[in-house]
Amino acid sequence: MALVEPHGGGNLLPLLLEGDALAREVTRAATLSKLRVSSREKGDLIMLGIGGFTPLQGFMSHADWSGVCDDMKLANGLFWPIPITLSATSAEADAIQTGSEIALTDPDDGTVLATMQVTEKYGIDKLHECSKVFCTTDWEHPGVRLVMRQGDVNLAGPVKVLSTGGFPEKYGELFKTPQQTRAMFSTLGWSRIAAFQTRNPMHRSHEYLAKVAIETCDGVLIHSLLGNLKPGDIPADVRAEAIGTLVDHYFVKNTIVQAGYPLDMRYAGPREALLHALFRQNYGCSHQIVGRDHAGVGSYYGPFDAHHIFDKLPPDALQTQPLKIDVAFWCYQCGGMASGRTCPHTDADRLQVSGTQLRKSLSEGSEVPPEFSRPEVLAILRKYYASLDVK
């Protein structure tokens, strides 16, 4: 069987220039006025560059923004769950003429990431976007806070991406493009691939979810977020080492591919679960594991809101389908990992496993039971937390 098609039914559409075309555009970019993007926008640019956001050709117009917020559709009718937009301050926007070209620069070091033809400038109702995408306008929500603090004017238009933003240099083979994962899946002979989304090291609950998926799929893509997280979250390189150790010790060979992608978390809960499924389709995944409170934060979403939102989609919205899995835990009566669908015992017999709880125990130097996390993983995480104490 063949891999799922890229979103939109065509071919992958990477916008990253190469060879002579890249060299010419880099030279031309030096002559253009510059706009520094945010960290979130940088991640979106890199995803546009590597084809992760196929078939988008740039940042969204007002019609696209409106359609995505209200109906999860681009102006042309194609499914898309979260706006991919570029903002500027009013002063910055006033200095840019519609129809002109600008260079977009890295938020950290100012290097040029892309060039863009500005086809439209428009204001938005930020509270409306937040209420639709995040289901809240509470400034305590980290995604809401980012939207409310962004510039007052959105710039729309196609981009030519000139850089991968340092991700390959920083993360090495962990950073993989959709073309690379699709090639790996084909080499392995996989066509049914489940994506496992993570911004944490994998504890026993995560291991259980991945193994459940392997029972019905050819393999699992453990796909780690490489962009910005909340303060206190564990860095990507530590996560990758911990996950690699877990895979080496507790998974059958050639059932796991580990990779990373360059986005920041939006913490948009159900809508972000849909975005994850969409770009995992571009990476070649036929399924996405959706567990408890996928891409959530705090108590803004119900534990299974990300399950329910897939049920509301038109049948042709996505090829990548959800693998909905109930809350997983260690049951002392069952003597192993289980879920609410398989375990008949009470909460008193269950050890609930969460990344938040694991981070808290490790940061405080508390004991972590083996039912919670594998000892090889704990050793790596304890070493990381010990290095923080030294600093």
Sequence and secondary structure as in RCSB ss.txt:
>XXXX:A:sequence
MALVEPHGGGNLLPLLLEGDALAREVTRAATLSKLRVSSREKGDLIMLGIGGFTPLQGFMSHADWSGVCDDMKLA
NGLFWPIPITLSATSAEADAIQTGSEIALTDPDDGTVLATMQVTEKYGIDKLHECSKVFCTTDWEHPGVRLVMRQ
GDVNLAGPVKVLSTGGFPEKYGELFKTPQQTRAMFSTLGWSRIAAFQTRNPMHRSHEYLAKVAIETCDGVLIHSL
LGNLKPGDIPADVRAEAIGTLVDHYFVKNTIVQAGYPLDMRYAGPREALLHALFRQNYGCSHQIVGRDHAGVGSY
YGPFDAHHIFDKLPPDALQTQPLKIDVAFWCYQCGGMASGRTCPHTDADRLQVSGTQLRKSLSEGSEVPPEFSRP
EVLAILRKYYASLDVK
>XXXX:A:secstr
      TTSS     B  HHHHHHHHHHHTTS EEE  HHHHHHHHHHHHTTTTT  EE  HHHHHHHHHHSB T
TS B  S   EEE HHHHHTS TT EEEEE TTT  EEEEEE  EEEE  HHHHHHHHTS   TTSHHHHHHHHS
 SEEEEEEEEE   TTHHHHHGGGB  HHHHHHHHHHHT   EEEEEESS   HHHHHHHHHHHHHSSEEEEEEE
 S   TT   HHHHHHHHHHHHHHHS TTSEEEEEE       THHHHHHHHHHHHHHT SEEEE TTTT  TTS
S TTHHHHHHHTS TTS SSEEEE   EEEETTTTEEEETTT  S GGGEEE  HHHHHHHHHTT    TTTS H
HHHHHHHHHHHHHHH 
